[in-house]
Amino acid sequence: MPLAGPSGSALRLGVNIAIFATVAIGLQIIWGFCGQPSFAQAALYGVGAYAFAILTVRHGVAPWPALAGATVCGGVAGMLLGLPALRVSPEQVALVTFALGEVLRVIEANASFTGGSGGLAGVAPLTLAGRDLVSAGDFYRPALVLVAIAYLVARWLRGSAAGRAMFAVRADELAARTMGVRPGALKLFAFGLGGALAGVAGGFSASFSSFVSSVSFGIVPSFQIVVMVLLGGLGRIGGAVLGAAVVLAVDDQLQSRPGVRLGVTGAAMIVVVLTRAGSLRAAGDLVRVRFRRAVAA
Amino acid sequence: MVALDGVDLAVAAGTCLAVVGGNGSGKSTLLDVLSGLRRPDGGTVEIDGERPAWTPTAFAERGVRRSFQEPRLVPDLGVDDNIALGLTGRLTSVAGIPISRRSYEAKAVDRARNAVGIDLPGRRPAAKASYGQRKRIELARVLIGQPSVALLDEPLAGVADEDRPRLLDGIAALVEAGTAVVLVEHDQRAVEAVATAVLELRSAGSRAKASTA
């Protein structure tokens, strides 16, 4: 992704894509692997951001330990959000996580320890070799390392016995149980791991923008993350990265027109949810088939 | 409606009980009960003298594995991953999360593939396998788990004639290894080849009794 003579805004977009790709890979584990359609991924991203901000601003914790703290907080919050999934169907998981995500956001927007609606400013920058990371140029490489780690974690899981069992739960939970798979344990693990990835990305992002506000973790980013995952194709790790790039690149073009931007997010959400051909790969297959038919005719 | 009434069966380790009967006689329902998927209104199931709770997980923990009439594979996973899923209950686990043992898994998958003659690429998604291949993948998934009880729902359905001997060998090997096999199968020759006793369900609600011991 290194661009020829990248401008500040292009680098900024690149860093944001890497951050959201990490969050989306987390949701890919929860939804694409384990079949739990969570709408709370943005809220977990927020938990990581606030954890990092509170630890560094209020408690003077050094940035790297604070990032570890944000990861743990995201993971624990993820597991707590995942608890209802042990008792209800996937459709209900969507509703419950959506509601719990909103509850978290309302708390973030109003509690005193989060700085209320004013948010928290002066969040510590990350440091590398004794130097503060300040600009998008400084953050670019660490952001690539972040998304690479997320990608490798998901790849490792995908090839492991636990990952296989998650796919089995998503496909057919009863059949999975006849093989000795324990869906409850796997769902909590998926929510914990997905939440930890959202948490680390949140902490990273808080440090990058040096400011956190509950506005960043509301319904719009929540839907955007879902669109990233569905656009990339459920269960496809690279798809989540591609989805993040497409959604944020389009979003970036629409910054100056907020009304259109919301409309596009909403329309994209409807299209990817309602059509099975919502993923880029499926769309590619469709075009290829049409093309072959056209050539054959 | 009563699906199974007064059906009494005992299957000893290392034997094969064939369950035969027309459509709707309750064969698949019987397998659902024996695998903990369905809790009957009355009656009991004992495995090694103990009654597991009526959940598929509890039955699986007792070493019960099954195949389905319509294969229930994971479409997104490759052929080998689908077979390896059958190992899940046999792996060490931490808080319910199974831990992989790569070399052990690879060898076990190879053996199971050979036992039923699967020659598909291991990474091909199960969704792209034909019906007969999916039946075989499911049988391999049962074999790999070295079950104490194997419930096979029409394992030969949709399998080409030339492939049948191989599958029958696979089932026979299972019996030889000491597994108690319950085989639902329409193919008369197959039943004669591997079964040590036959349970006939005539119609829904009819009484039947069989034992291999």
Interface residues (C-beta under 8 A of the other chain):
Chain A: G159 S160 A161 A162 R164 A165 F167 A168 R170 A171 D172 L174 A175 A176 R177 T178 M179 G180 V181 R182 G184 A185 L186 F189 G235
Chain B: S35 G36 L37 T55 P56 T57 F59 A60 E61 V64 R65 R66 F68 R72 L73 V74 P75 D76 L77 D81 A84 L85 G86 L87 T88 G89 R90 L91 S93 A95 G96 I97 P98 I99 S100 E105 R141 G145
